[in-house]
Amino acid sequence: MPITIDYDKCCWKDEACKRCSCSGECTGCITACPVEAITRDQKVEIDNEKCTECGVCITACPSNALSFK
């Protein structure tokens, strides 16, 4: 079951963190991912080829933007 991103909830927008509580450095899901399947540029993206669907990123996301599809 792939992990999806709710971009309306996601902290990272337009190459910057928009959440005050993380001081502009939201790395929760990226740091948590054991296989480096999550990247962020303009927006956060998950490489489904690398993702093992372990769910660690879902738990690490401070804005609850990630979930199983």
VENHU-V794326 format. One record per helix or strand of 2 or more residues. SS is the DSSP state (alpha for helix, beta for strand). FROM is the first residue (numbers start at 1). TO is the last residue. If there is no record, write none. Layout:
ss: {SS:SS}
from: {FROM:FROM}
to: {TO:TO}
//
This chain:
ss: {beta:beta:beta:alpha:alpha:beta:beta:alpha:beta}
from: {3:12:16:20:28:38:44:56:66}
to: {5:13:17:22:32:40:46:60:68}
//
